[in-house]
Amino acid sequence: MDPYEIERAVRFLVTVLAPEVDADMRRHMRDVFFAAWETNVSSLRLTLASAKISGYDPCVVS
């Protein structure tokens, strides 16, 4: 998966799950997902869990 595909995946997820997320959060999500991909695809689960702990829950839409 190249960076362009990751960007498209993040944009899709943001559009579906939280359309009110701003550009800074999209960039942050892209960077986090890309780092997790480079390390190990299964790290995405840990990344999402840590995002929830830090106060951002990608599964909650206001």
Backbone as a printed PyTorch tensor [residue, N CA C, xyz], in Angstrom:
tensor([[[  0.8570,  -1.1770,   0.0000],
         [  0.0000,   0.0000,   0.0000],
         [  0.8990,   1.2330,   0.0000]],

        [[  0.6940,   2.0890,  -0.9690],
         [  1.5210,   3.2810,  -1.0520],
         [  0.8450,   4.4460,  -0.3110]],

        [[  1.5650,   5.5440,  -0.0990],
         [  1.0040,   6.6730,   0.6430],
         [ -0.2960,   7.2220,   0.0380]],

        [[ -0.4080,   7.1930,  -1.2890],
         [ -1.6310,   7.6780,  -1.9320],
         [ -2.8340,   6.8220,  -1.5380]],

        [[ -2.6410,   5.5010,  -1.5140],
         [ -3.7310,   4.6060,  -1.1110],
         [ -4.1090,   4.8260,   0.3510]],

        [[ -3.1220,   5.0630,   1.2000],
         [ -3.3890,   5.3380,   2.6080],
         [ -4.1920,   6.6270,   2.7360]],

        [[ -3.8000,   7.6510,   1.9930],
         [ -4.5230,   8.9300,   2.0150],
         [ -5.9750,   8.7260,   1.5910]],

        [[ -6.2070,   7.9640,   0.5330],
         [ -7.5720,   7.7010,   0.0790],
         [ -8.3750,   6.9540,   1.1400]],

        [[ -7.7430,   5.9740,   1.7920],
         [ -8.4250,   5.2100,   2.8360],
         [ -8.7930,   6.1100,   4.0110]],

        [[ -7.8750,   6.9770,   4.4180],
         [ -8.1570,   7.9000,   5.5270],
         [ -9.2900,   8.8480,   5.1450]],

        [[ -9.2500,   9.3910,   3.9450],
         [-10.3280,  10.3000,   3.5250],
         [-11.6780,   9.5910,   3.5250]],

        [[-11.6990,   8.3500,   3.0670],
         [-12.9460,   7.5910,   3.0710],
         [-13.4440,   7.3860,   4.4980]],

        [[-12.5520,   6.9320,   5.3790],
         [-12.9500,   6.6950,   6.7650],
         [-13.4480,   7.9670,   7.4320]],

        [[-12.7520,   9.0650,   7.2040],
         [-13.1520,  10.3330,   7.8080],
         [-14.5030,  10.7790,   7.2700]],

        [[-14.7110,  10.6240,   5.9850],
         [-15.9760,  11.0330,   5.3750],
         [-17.1400,  10.2370,   5.9340]],

        [[-16.9310,   8.9400,   6.1150],
         [-17.9990,   8.0650,   6.5910],
         [-18.1930,   8.1680,   8.0980]],

        [[-17.0940,   8.1510,   8.8420],
         [-17.1860,   8.0650,  10.2970],
         [-17.3000,   9.4150,  10.9950]],

        [[-16.6290,  10.4200,  10.4900],
         [-16.6210,  11.7040,  11.1750],
         [-16.3910,  12.8380,  10.1800]],

        [[-17.4210,  13.2000,   9.4580],
         [-17.2400,  14.2210,   8.4190],
         [-16.8230,  15.5870,   8.9530]],

        [[-17.0330,  15.8410,  10.2540],
         [-16.6780,  17.1430,  10.8040],
         [-15.2020,  17.2500,  11.1920]],

        [[-14.4240,  16.1800,  11.0030],
         [-13.0000,  16.2010,  11.3480],
         [-12.2760,  17.1740,  10.4230]],

        [[-11.4230,  18.0090,  11.0210],
         [-10.7390,  19.0390,  10.2370],
         [ -9.4920,  18.4800,   9.5310]],

        [[ -8.8890,  19.3210,   8.7240],
         [ -7.7410,  18.9100,   7.9060],
         [ -6.5520,  18.4830,   8.7610]],

        [[ -6.3380,  19.1440,   9.8870],
         [ -5.2220,  18.7580,  10.7590],
         [ -5.4010,  17.3440,  11.2880]],

        [[ -6.6130,  16.9920,  11.6820],
         [ -6.8640,  15.6480,  12.1890],
         [ -6.7130,  14.6250,  11.0640]],

        [[ -7.1350,  14.9700,   9.8430],
         [ -6.9510,  14.0590,   8.7090],
         [ -5.4630,  13.7960,   8.4680]],

        [[ -4.6600,  14.8570,   8.5180],
         [ -3.2120,  14.6890,   8.3420],
         [ -2.6340,  13.8320,   9.4560]],

        [[ -3.0800,  14.0810,  10.6770],
         [ -2.5970,  13.2870,  11.8110],
         [ -2.9750,  11.8170,  11.6200]],

        [[ -4.2100,  11.5530,  11.2340],
         [ -4.6640,  10.1780,  11.0180],
         [ -3.8490,   9.5150,   9.9140]],

        [[ -3.6000,  10.2340,   8.8290],
         [ -2.8070,   9.6880,   7.7260],
         [ -1.4030,   9.3210,   8.2100]],

        [[ -0.7850,  10.2200,   8.9580],
         [  0.5650,   9.9620,   9.4580],
         [  0.6020,   8.7690,  10.3920]],

        [[ -0.3960,   8.6780,  11.2700],
         [ -0.4560,   7.5610,  12.2120],
         [ -0.6780,   6.2480,  11.4690]],

        [[ -1.6210,   6.2340,  10.5240],
         [ -1.8910,   5.0150,   9.7720],
         [ -0.6710,   4.5900,   8.9540]],

        [[  0.0060,   5.5550,   8.3390],
         [  1.1780,   5.2340,   7.5410],
         [  2.2890,   4.6530,   8.4160]],

        [[  2.5140,   5.2410,   9.5740],
         [  3.5310,   4.7300,  10.4980],
         [  3.1860,   3.3110,  10.9410]],

        [[  1.9110,   3.0810,  11.2250],
         [  1.4850,   1.7460,  11.6420],
         [  1.6620,   0.7530,  10.5010]],

        [[  1.3640,   1.1710,   9.2880],
         [  1.5200,   0.2820,   8.1370],
         [  2.9790,  -0.1050,   7.9620]],

        [[  3.8720,   0.8780,   8.0720],
         [  5.2930,   0.5960,   7.9100],
         [  5.7890,  -0.3800,   8.9760]],

        [[  5.2690,  -0.2630,  10.1760],
         [  5.7070,  -1.1160,  11.2650],
         [  5.1000,  -2.5010,  11.1360]],

        [[  3.7700,  -2.5200,  11.0640],
         [  3.0530,  -3.7890,  10.9940],
         [  1.5740,  -3.4630,  10.8720]],

        [[  0.8970,  -4.1070,   9.9670],
         [ -0.5140,  -3.8140,   9.7400],
         [ -1.3340,  -4.0320,  11.0020]],

        [[ -0.9830,  -5.0120,  11.8000],
         [ -1.7470,  -5.2570,  13.0220],
         [ -1.5950,  -4.1330,  14.0290]],

        [[ -0.6090,  -3.2660,  13.8460],
         [ -0.4380,  -2.1230,  14.7420],
         [ -1.5870,  -1.1320,  14.6200]],

        [[ -2.3450,  -1.2030,  13.5340],
         [ -3.4710,  -0.2890,  13.3850],
         [ -4.4590,  -0.4290,  14.5350]],

        [[ -4.6580,  -1.6450,  15.0070],
         [ -5.5590,  -1.8450,  16.1350],
         [ -5.0440,  -1.1290,  17.3740]],

        [[ -3.7500,  -1.2320,  17.6300],
         [ -3.1650,  -0.5450,  18.7710],
         [ -3.2370,   0.9680,  18.5990]],

        [[ -3.0210,   1.4320,  17.3810],
         [ -3.0840,   2.8600,  17.1020],
         [ -4.4800,   3.4000,  17.3670]],

        [[ -5.5010,   2.6940,  16.8890],
         [ -6.8710,   3.1400,  17.1200],
         [ -7.2200,   3.0980,  18.5980]],

        [[ -6.7440,   2.0870,  19.3090],
         [ -6.9980,   2.0030,  20.7490],
         [ -6.3470,   3.1760,  21.4700]],

        [[ -5.1250,   3.5340,  21.1000],
         [ -4.4630,   4.6580,  21.7620],
         [ -5.1410,   5.9770,  21.4170]],

        [[ -5.7000,   6.0810,  20.2150],
         [ -6.4370,   7.2950,  19.8540],
         [ -7.6670,   7.4370,  20.7380]],

        [[ -8.3420,   6.3330,  21.0300],
         [ -9.4970,   6.3770,  21.9110],
         [ -9.0860,   6.8250,  23.3040]],

        [[ -7.9570,   6.3090,  23.7920],
         [ -7.4780,   6.6800,  25.1210],
         [ -7.1670,   8.1730,  25.1760]],

        [[ -6.6060,   8.7210,  24.0940],
         [ -6.2480,  10.1360,  24.0870],
         [ -7.4470,  11.0400,  23.8240]],

        [[ -8.6280,  10.4620,  23.6990],
         [ -9.8320,  11.2880,  23.5910],
         [-10.4630,  11.3410,  22.2180]],

        [[ -9.8430,  10.7590,  21.2240],
         [-10.4310,  10.7570,  19.8860],
         [-10.9120,   9.3540,  19.5740]],

        [[-12.2020,   9.2060,  19.4070],
         [-12.7740,   7.9020,  19.0920],
         [-13.2810,   7.9380,  17.6610]],

        [[-12.5740,   7.2820,  16.7270],
         [-12.9860,   7.3380,  15.3260],
         [-14.3060,   6.6250,  15.0530]],

        [[-14.8180,   5.9040,  16.0270],
         [-16.0730,   5.1810,  15.8310],
         [-17.2850,   5.9830,  16.3000]],

        [[-17.0550,   7.1270,  16.9140],
         [-18.1660,   7.9360,  17.4220],
         [-18.3930,   9.1110,  16.4830]],

        [[-19.6060,   9.2280,  15.9980],
         [-19.9740,  10.3450,  15.1360],
         [-20.9400,  11.2130,  15.9210]],

        [[-20.5990,  12.4850,  16.0660],
         [-21.4510,  13.4030,  16.8370],
         [-22.6920,  13.7650,  16.0680]]])
